[in-house]
Amino acid sequence: MFSPSELRQFVPENDTYTGWGRISFHSPDGEVSGPAIVRLSSGGKVTIRVEIERYSIPSEYHDFLMPFLQGLIPEQSGAKTTFRRRGAQKIAGIEVTSEQARFRGSRGLISNSHFEVFGNQNAWVEMVPSDLELVVTEGERDELWCMPLFGGLAEFRGCENACWIADQDHYIHFKADGQDCGVRIFESGDNSTGREFSAVAFGRIGSRAHQTADEVSALIPWGLFSALEFACGGDVGSPWIELRGGDGRLSRRVHLRFGASGEKDGFPTFSRFDSARADSGISAYLRRFFELGQEVRRSLTPAMNLARRGAPGNATVDDSIADLVKALDAICKRQGLARQNLLKSLDSSNASAVSEVMAEVRKRLKAFRRQCKTDGKLDQVAIIDKIISRQANVTSDEVDFGIAVTALLRKAGLHDGTAMNAYYSTLPNDVTWEGLLSSVRGQVIHSGAIHVNNRDELLSWFHFARHLHDICKRVILWEIGYTGTYDASNVTFAGTYDLNRVTPATTVFELGYTVPPQSV
């Protein structure tokens, strides 16, 4: 497996490479070439500037290079040529060869250009490639993919579950789609390369195709960045992915940016202390997550991303609650709980009593209908028929967010709904946890905001958002099949907490509230 002794190769030798460049276009005979500069940034941005010394373009442009590069279409009318706007010029290939490296790519966009008024002296074109490769060796067998990770992963140094035999260096191991993978985490400032990447992810290629940039990108296990960001509560990104031989030597580096959505850091799902218990912490979490099939991971990652983005403190309280509501909505649909049969949700005695009441109501409505028909009020009959139809289905399937979330919590073995209703039952009004959740969803989704009258109400909604975020974390971990401890979002003191830490007797104070909100 890949050895940390090769980490020096993760960093390009230079930020700037100079050589000879060539850009070809999809248009027939379209090509420019000349001295080139490739600029690389640690954030993953790449630009290529080519001083145009040679070029060939279709004859209908009459040697006018600028309209060709701008994507204009020449239209001939007698001896006159006019140019009509089409759009961006499409690049079909990029090559830059220097003494230190050889770059190539097949896609890109022109970002800037310069032309002298007379002639093409000192003319240049600058472009941003979308799949630039640094090619070191060709024809050798690539066995490993690997990529540096930037982000808040240093917290998990010491949480590894495997090590290399050769140098006893530790890493987090997991299998994804049948291939061995891992994450090697560094202490802050641990690398000697001058680039502050916090970790490196890697894995075996196996028999998978990896010739094109899209195929190389597909080597990364689906959901890797979402899983890591959900774990640490912050951005995790990478500026490129590399292919290496079995001995760890670099073969190709593909400059594709991954992850790093630009969100502020929020509440992490784990701390390093969660790894103190067997089958707990980030290693166990990644192992469980990647044991899931790719389609299951695909359906989970939107909720994980929403929970990560909705961490209280990242944005306004309204925006946080809106993202968390969407995450819970997605999970309820995944679990088949979005629609609830109201009558079946009642216990047998209440279901029987409600059925009797509804039967009596239906009987009386039909009596009203007969009377209206007898009295000749035929315009009222159709309306009463509609009411009878609705009444017949009033206890059947219903889409209600609050009831669905409570059913989700029960299915996951979590007692937050019971604990909250125990508090609301002591109040003089008729508010319930389910009713509050449904009202909040309607407010943030349809109105876009929660009306707040004072600072006390704002604090109540902030505590509500923290509780909702904590619920999201626990139900997502439950869906993954994780059974260890986690880092709670709504506790006073940091520590390790079980997913089922909330009991029917848990107080609202223990759930992080000063005074829970009572209405929207």
N, C-alpha and C positions, 0 to 999 in steps of 0.2 A: 504494500500500500504506500501511498505518497508519504514522503518524509519531510519533516519541518526543516531539515538542512537545506532544502531547495527554496526556501521562502525568499531568499534574496532575488530570485528571478521573478517575483511577483511585481517588482517595481521596474518600470522602463528605465533604461540607463540615462535617458535624457527626457526633458520636457519638450524639446524641439529637435526635429530631424530635418536636415536639408538634403536635397538630392534632385533627381530629374523626375518630373511628374507628367502624367498623361491622363486626360479625361476624355472619354468617348460618350457619345450621346445616342439615343434611340433613332434620331434622324439619320438617314443614309449619309455616309461619309462624314459625319459630324465628329470632330476631334480637335482638341487643343493640347499643346504640350510645351514644356519649358521648365526652367528652374522652379523647384517647389519647396515649400516649407510645411511640415506637419507639426501641429501644436497639440499636445496632450495635456489635459488637466486631471488632477486627482479625483475630481468630481465626475469624470467620465466624458466631459465635452471634448470633442475632437474637431479641429478645423484644418483645412488644407488650402493653401494659397499657391496658385500656379502663375508664374510670370509667363505671359504668352509670347513665345518666340516662333512657334510654328502652329499652323491650324489648317484644317480643311473642312469646308462646309459645302452644302449643295449649291450648284451653280445659280439657281434662281435667286439666291441672296446677293448676287453680283459682288461678292467679296466683302459685304458689310457684316462684320462679325457681331456687332452689338445687338442688332435685332434678332439674330439667330440665337444668341445666348439668352435673350429675354423671352424666347419662346414665341416670337411674332411669326405670323404666316404671310409669306409674300404672295401678292396677287398681281398678275400681269394684265395690263390694259394697254394694248398697242406697245408703244415704246416706254410707257410709264409703269413703274412698279410701286405699289403701295403695300404697307405692312399692317395686318390686322391682328389684334391681340388674341392669343389663344390661351395662355396660362404659363405656368412654370415649365422651364425646359427640363426634360427627363434625362437623367444620367444613367448610362448603361454600364459604365465601368470606370474604375479609378485605379491607377498604379503610380506608386512613388518608390523609387529605388535610391537608397543612399548607401554610403560605405558601412553604416552600422546596422541597417535594417531594410527590409522590403515590405511595403504595404500594398494591399489590394482591397478592392471592394466592388460591389455591383449596384449600389443604390446611393442616392444622395440628392441634395438640393443646393442650388446656387444661392448663397446668402448675400453676396456683394460682388461688385465688379468695378473696374476703372478703365477708361479709355482716353487717350489723348484726342483732341479735336482733329488733328491731322495725323493720319497714319495710326499704327498700332504700337509705337514705341512706348515702353513702360506700361503697357496694358497688362492687367492681371484679373484673375477671377478667383473668388474665394467660395468654398463650398463646405457644407456640413455633411459628411458621409453617415449613412445609417447602419452600415455593416462592415466597417473597416477592419481588416485583419493585419496583424503583424505576423509575417511568415518567417519562421526561423529555420525549420527543416521540413522537407517534403519527402514522401515515400516511406516514412517510418510508421510503425504501428502505434496509433494513439490508444492508450489504455485508460487514462484518467482525465476527468474534467475537474477543474478547481477554480476558485474565484475568491478574491479578498472581500471581506465584509466590513463596511463602515457603519458604526452605530453603537448603541449602548449595551454591548454584550459582555464587556469586561467584568460585570457583576457576577457572571457565571464561571469565572476562572476557579477551578477546583471542583466543578460539578461533573467532571468527565466520568465516563463509565468504561473506557477501554484505553489501551496504550500500544504504541509500537514496540515490538520486541527489540529492535536494533538499538534504540536510544532511550527506551522507557519514557517517551514523551506521550502525554495523555491527550485524549480527544473524546468527543461525544460520538458514539457510533449508533447508526440506525440503518435499516434496510428500506429502500423505496423502490417500488416496482420491480422487486427481485434483485436489485443491485445494492452492494455495500456502499454506504455513504458516511460522511462524518463532518463534524464541525470542530475545528481546533481554535480555542479561545486564548487570547493573550492578555497579559496584564497591561494596564495603561502605560504606554511608552516602552513596551517590551521589545518591539522590533527595532532593528538597527538600520532600517532602510530610509528613514526620514519621512515615511508615509505612515500616518497614524491609523492604519486599519486595525480593527479590534479582533478580528477572527478570520478564518479561512474555511470555506465550505468546499468539499471535494467528494468524488464518487467514481465508481468504475463505469466505463462506457459500455462494456460488453459488446454485443453484436449490433448495437443500434447505429443507424446512419448518422454521420456527423460531418458531411462535406460542406454543406451550405451553412450560412449564418443562422437560418431558421432551424435547421436540424441541430446545430450546436446548442442553440437556446433551448430546444426541447429536451436536452439531456438533464436540465435542472429539474429536480422533482417538483411536481405541481404543488403550489402552496408553501414552498420553502420560506419565502420572504414574509408572507402573511403570518405563518406560524411563528417565525422569530420575532416579528414586530408585536404580535399578540403576547408573546412571552415576556419581552422586556419593556413593553409599553412605549417604545420609541421607534424612530425611523431606523431601518436597516437597509442598506443599499450596496451595490457593487458597480464599479465602472467598467468592468470587462470580465470575460470568462476565458480560461486558458485550457488548452489540450496538451497533455504531457504523455511521454512514454512510461513504461513500467518502472524505469529508473528515476522518474521524476523530472527528467530534462524537458525543457519547454520546447514545444513544437509549433503551436500557433496561439496567438492572443487575439480574440475577437472583441472589439470595442462596442459593446452593447450595454446600455445602462439598465440596471434592474433595481426595483424597490425604491425606497426613499420618496415617500409621497409628499414630504414637506410639512407634515403635521407636527405640532408640538408634542413633547414627551408627556405621557399621561401616567395612569396607574399601572405598574407592571403586574403580570399575572403570577410571576414567581420571583423569589429572591434566592440567593445562593443557599440560604438556610433550609429551603424546602428539599434540597438534595441530601440532607442528613439522614433521612429515612429511606429505607429500602423501597424500591419501586415508586419513588417520588422525585419531584423536581424536574428541571428542564430536560434531562436525558430521558427519563421515563415518558414525559409528555411527547417529545419528538418521536420516540419509538412507537408509542401508541398512535400518534397522528399518521405516521407514514405506514403503519400496518393497514390503514384504511385504503380501499381502492381509490383510484384516481378520480372517478366520478363522484364518489362520496366527498373527497377532499374539495373538489370543485364546488359542490353545493354548500360546503361549510365555510369556505373562505370569505364569501360576501358578509356573513354575519360576524366573522372574526374581524374583518376590516372595519365594519361599522362600529363594533364594540371598541376597537382601538381608537377610531376617530372620535367616538362619543365620550371619551374619558372626560369627566368634569374638570374644568380648568383649561381645556384645549380651545374652547370657544364659549359663546354665551350659554347660559343654562338651557335656553330654549333649543339651541342647536344640538347640544349634548343629548337632551331628552329625545329629540326627533330622531337622531341616529340610533339611540338605544332602543327606541320603540320599533324602528325598522328592523333592527337585528332580531328582536324577540318575535316580531311578525314573521320573519323568514324562518326562524326555528320552529314556530308553531305550525307553519305550513309544511315544513320538512317532516314533522312528527304526525301530520294528519289531524291536527287539533284546531285548525283555523275555524272550522264549522263545528258547532256543538249542538247535540240534541238535548234541548233543555229538559224535557220530561225525563229522559234516561239519566240525566245528571242528578236528579233528586233521589233520595232514599225511597223505599217502597211505600212507607206510610204517607209521606208528603206527595209522592207521585199519584197515589190513589186519591187523596183529598183534592189535588188540583184537577185531576181528570173528572171527578164528580162535579166540581164547580164549573168547569168548561162545558160539560154536557148540559148542565142546567142553563148556562148562558146561551148555548146553541139552540136549545129547545125554545127559550123565550124569544130569540131572534126570529126563528121560523114562524112563531105565532104572530109577531109584528108583521112579517112579510104577508101572511095570509090575510091579515086585517087590512093592510094597504091595498091588496088586490081586490078585496071585497068592497072597499070604500072608493075604488076607482082611482086611487093615487098611483097610477102605473109608472109615473116618472120616479117614484120613490122605491119601487120594487127592485130596479136594477142596482141602485145604490146599496140597498140592504143585502142583495145577493153578493156584492163585492165584500161587504163587511163580514158576512157569514163565511165566505171563502177564506178571508184572512184569519178569522177566528179559528177556523179548522186547522190552520197550520201554525198557530201562535206558539205551540209548545214543541214544534219539531226543530229542524236544523236552523241555527242562527249564527251569524258572524258577529261575534262580540269579543273584542280584544281582551278585556279584563277577565272574562270567563275562560278564554283560551289560555291566557298566561297562567291562571290558577291551575288549570288542568295540566299544563306543562310542568309546573312546579311539583304537583302531586305525582306525576309520572316519573320525575327525576328524583323523587324522595326528598324534596326540599320543602320546608314548612314556613317559608316567609309569608305566604298568604294567610295561613292560620294565625301566625303571630300578629300580623297587621290587623286582621279582623278582630282579634281579641282586644286590641287597643280601641279601634273604632266603635266597637259595641258598647264602650263605656261613655261615649259622647251622646249628648241629647239629640243631635241631628241623625239623619238616616243614612249617612255616608258609609260606604263599604270599600274595601280595597279594590274589588273588581270594578265597581262603579267609578272610582277615582281613576283607575288605569284607563278605562274606556274613554272617559271625559278628556284626560290628558292627551291620549292619542288623537282624538278628534281635533283638539285645540292646536297641537303642534303641526299636525299634518295638513289640516285644512285652513287654519287661520294663521299658522306660521309663528305664533308666539303665545306665551302665557302672560296674562295680565298680572302684574305685580304692583301692589300698592305701597309697600314700604320695605325697609331692609330686613325686617323679621321674616316677611313672606319670601323674600329672595333667599334668605338662609335656609328656610324650610325646603324650597325647591332645589337648592344645591344639595342638601342632604338626601332628598328624593332621588336626584340624579346619581349620587354616589351609590345608593342602595340598588338602583336599577342596573348600574354598571357592574356591581358585584354579582347580581343575579345573572347577568349576561355571561360573565366569566364562568360561573359555576355550571350553568346549563350547557355551555359549549364544551367545557371539560368533561361533563357527563356524557355528552354525545360522542366525544372522542373515545370514551372508555377509560379515561384517566381516573385513578382512585387515590392518588396521593394528596399531599397538602398543597396549599396555594397561598398567595399574598392577597389578603382581603382589601377591598377598596374603601370600606366604610367602618373601619375600626379605629379606636383611639391610639392603640399601641401596635407597632409593627411586630410581626411574629409569623408562625406557621399555623395554618387553620385548615381543618378538614372541610370538605365540600358540604357535608351535612351538619355543619356547626350550628345552624339555626334550628331550634326546636319550637314546638307550640308555645312553650313558656318563655321564649326569648322576648325581652322587652324592646320597645322602640328605641330606648336609649342605647341598648346594646347593638342595635342596628344602625347607629350613627345619627339618630335624629335628636334635635332639641325639642321641637314640636312638629310632628308630621303635618303636611298640608291637608286641609279638609275639603277644599273645593277648588275648582279652576276658575 
